[in-house]
Amino acid sequence: MEIDNEDREKLRFFIKTGIVVLSFLVLCAFGAKYIPKALTVTKMANAKELPIYCVNCKEKKVALSFDAAWGNEDTADILKILDKNNVKVTFFMTGGWVEKYPDDVKAIAAAGHDLGNHSENHKHMSQLSKEQSIEEIMKPHKKVKELTGIDMNLFRPPYGDYNNTLIQATREAGYHCIQWDIDSLDWKDYGVESIVKTVVNHKHLGNGSIILCHNGAKFTKDALESMITGLKEKGYEIVPISQLIYTGEYYMDHEGRQFEK
């Protein structure tokens, strides 16, 4: 049977259409196998590095920390309250604070608390280069080393401001970058009761939490003992950050929770 020109054109059309449909089906069948790999590579290449916000641990432990950048009026009283309650914490100090209050630095160290680094000049670290960040970290490191003989290895970025460059700089300087998952909001000066309730009743409070306070905030000293009591009544042991985090091999989840490998 002869096929006229019109039928030939129809036949060519159906063959081309069939090839396109078949190609699409092949891509659907095999593409799923390969596309996720490509997406995973892209995600890894653009991954945001995170500081330690909290720690995955079975024990009911939390860490209390104080940022020290301005003033020392309440530092001695804070140390007395901590000593009375047999609690060790972590103080993150700027280079300027270390230089201005060397006796307080020595007293903190003598009491057995962690000495932490809070940068030299309390800058927004995400705006600095890696070299500038390392310089901001190492200046207070050297000051504390000269005063106490201690090599600090815990760093908290001012304002909680960080990026991948800072995390890498921190690591290269021999430090762990530390944030917090519980903000006492003491810096807002809402009062003693507000600080205590904010910490003790915080929805994120749990094993491995890191609590942020400030030694120079208006009501922190007066709220401290009630805060400690409230945490202990909930069954938490308060430890310095150095005794909470993992210093060997670890990995982080998307929330900044540290897991031991």
Secondary structure, DSSP 8 states (H G I E B T S, - for coil): ----HHHHHHHHHHHHHHHHHHHHHHHHHHHHHHHHHHHHHHHHHT-----B-EE--SS-EEEEEEEESS--TTHHHHHHHHHHTT---EEEE-HHHHHH-HHHHHHHHHTT-EEEE--SS---GGGS-HHHHHHHHHHHHHHHHHHHS----EE--GGG---HHHHHHHHHTT-EEB--SEE--GGG---HHHHHHHHHT-TT--TTBEEEEETTSTTHHHHHHHHHHHHHHTT-EEE-GGGTS--SSEEE-TT-EEEE-
